[in-house]
Amino acid sequence: MEDREYTGGRPFYGDAVGVLMLDMQAPLIPGNVGNAMSYDFPVRYKVMKGLPSDWWCDEIGPDESRCQIFIEAAKELEAEGCKAITSGCGFFAIYQKRVADAVNIPVFLSPLLMVPMLSRMMGSNGRVGILTAGGRYLKGDFLKTVGIDETVNYAIGGLDDTEEFYNVHVTCTKKTINPAKMEREVVDAAKKLIEQYPDIGCFVFECSDIPPFAHAVTKETGRPVFDFIGLAHMVARAIVPPVYPEFMG
């Protein structure tokens, strides 16, 4: 161990990534952003009070009063020692710039940030398939604020018409969860999107509730999946890069 002195100042340490969460009580299984077992590193949750439950259903733009709730929560996570900040909803993309400007640590509020990069990775012959909780709402500023414009080749598929997923995670009218049923709904939605757009080369899961089913989607479609959890692990690895063994010639 290195011989050095360390400075205190907080009652707890080691939370690499902070997670901004909605004040909801849906059951969140491993693989979900809101389940701490989804990560290989410590996370710290911050529940944001005061947001209306249907805030994401409108193309609201960077509403000042709502945005301040995000900014204050992000500042609290930074003060508590987090080294990066993510969130529990991909629609928070609309606040990406404002929140990132308000703190001094990396902010990645939505997997949608990856879509422009993945579009370039796929090349001109491939399309990014975006699977979202609310297909009818994912448009306009929710896309523009993270760089998804006319130069990006993508298609959007929603889980709006599902029974299990929508009632558990969107309307929250169902208080229990059947993961097997939900998995079938997610896989079916992915397959349906490929039927419409056979050139889909990869998927991005906008919603934090879909990552538990990434393996099933890849197994059934053969397409790689990019989501909240993978992005969080990439950022965490950048925060604490691995120490490699010395070269052995």
N, C-alpha and C positions, 0 to 999 in steps of 0.2 A: 504493500500500500504506500502511495506517495506521502511523504512527510510534509504536511502542510496544515494550515489553519482554515477552518470553515466558519462563515458568518451565519448567525441565526436571524431571528426577526419574525418568524411565523410559527403558528402552533402545529403545522403539518407540512410535509414535503413529499416530492416524488410524483406528483400528478403531471404527467407529460402533456396531456391534451385535455382541454376543457370542452364540455359539450353543452350548448344552449338547448334547453328542452321546453316544449310546450307543457302547460299544466293540464295533463290528461292522465287517465288511469287505465288505459287499455293494457292487457297482458302482453308483455314484450319478451319474446323468446330469444335464446342465444342466437346470435347473428344479427339481431336488431341493434341499432345504434344505442337504444336505451337500455340495453342489457350489458352490464360491465363484463360478463363472461365472453363477450364478442372480441375482446382485445387481448393482445399479448403484453400489454403495458398498462399502468394505472391511468385511469381517467377520472375527471372530476365533473360532476353534473351541476348545472345551474338552471333551476326551474324559473321560467319567466312568468310572472304574475301580471294579469291585466290585459292580456291579448284576447280579443273575442274569438270564440271557437271557430267561426267561419271566416277568419281574417284572410285566408288564402284563396277564397273563392272569387275574389274580384281582382282585376288588374289595377291594383291600388297605387302603384308607383311608390316611391320612397316616402310614405306618409310620416310626417315629422313626429307626431306623438307616439306612434307605434315604433318608429325607428329608435326613439330614445330609450325604449324598454330594452331593445337589443344592445344598444351602445352601453348602457349602464351595466347590464349583465356581463358583457364582454370585458369591460374595465374591471369589474369585480374578479373575474377569473384571472385576468392578468395580474392583479394585485395579490391574488392568492397563490401565485407562483406558476401557473400554467404557461407552457412554452408555445402553445398553438391553440386555436379555437375552431371547433367545428359545430355542427348543430344536429338536431333531430328531425329536420324537415328540409327536403330539397327545394321547396318553394321559398325558403329563406334566401335564395339566390338574389332576390330583389333588393336585399339589404347588404349584399356582399361588399360593395365599394364603401358605403357609409361606415360600416362596422370596421372594415380593414383600415380605413383612414383614422379611426378613433383610437386605435391601440398600436402598440409597437411590437407585436408578435404576429406570426403568420395566421391568417384567417381563411378558412375554406368552408363556407356555410352550405355548399351544395355540390354533389357529384357532377352537376351540370357544368361546372368549371372544366371538367375533363373533355367535354364534347368537342370543342374546336381542335384540341390536340389530337384526339382519337380520329377525327375526320381526316386529318392530315396523315395520320398513321395508316389509315385504310386506303388512302390514295383515291384516285378519280373513279375507280371501279367498285369502291366499297361505301356502304352507308352505315351510319351509327343509328342503331335502334334504341330509342329512349322509352323505357317502360316506367310509367308514372301512376301514382294513385289517382290523379284527376286529369285525364287526358283532355277534357273539354276546357280546362282552365289553364293548361300549360301553354302559354302564348305570350306575345307582346313583350312587355318589360321583363317578365320572368326569364325570358331567353336572352334578350338584348343585353341585360346587365352583366351577363357572364360571357359575352362575345359570340353568342350563337346567332349568326346573321345569314344573309343569302349566300355567302361563300362556303357555308358548312352544309354538308350533305347528310341529312338526318331524317328520321321518321319517328312519329310519336304514337305509342300504343298505351291506352289507358286501362285501368282496372275498375272503371266507373260502373260497369254492369255486372260485376261479380257480387256474389252473395256473402260469402264468409269474409273475404278481405275487406270489402267496403263497409260492411256493418260493424266489423271489429275495429278497424283502424281509421275510418273516415267519419261515419255517423256516430260511432261508438255506442250504438244501440244494443250490440251483443257484448256481454261482459265476460264471456269465455272464448277460448280460441281452439280451433281444430287445425293444427298445423298441416296434417295430411291433406285435408280438403283445400286449405289455402294454397298449398304447394301445387295442387292440380290446377287451380285457377290461374296462378302465375305462369306455370308452364304453358297452359293453353293460350294465354294472352301473348306470350312470346312467339309461339308457333303461328298464331294468327297474324302477327305482324310480319313474320317472315313470308307467309303466304302472300301478303299484300306487296311486300318489298323483298324479293329473293336476294337482292344484292346486299342485304344487311350483313356486315362482317363482324360486328360486335354489339353488345348491349351495354347501355348505361342505365342503372337503376336509379332514377331520381329519388325515389321514396326510401326513407330509412327503415321501413317495415318490410321491404322486399329482399334484402340481402340474405336472410336465412335460406332462401330458395335458389341462390346463385348456382350451387352445385347441380341441382336438378335441371335448371335451365341449360347449363352448359352440356350436361349429359344428354339431354333430349334434342338439343339444337346444334351442338358442335361449335357454338360461338362462344368466345370468351366474354366474361361479364366483369364490368367495372362498377364499383359501388362505393358507398360511404365507408365501409369497413376497410376495403383495400386502399382507399385514398388516405384514411387515417393512419394506417400502418406505414404507408410510404412517407408521410410527414413525420411520424414518430421516429422512423429510422433516420431521417435527416436531422432530427433534433439530437438524437443520441446515436451517431454512426457506430457500426460494429468495429471492434478492435480485432484486426486480423493477426494470425500468428506470423512470426518472422519467416522470411523466405528460407526454405531448406533446399540447397542446391545438390 
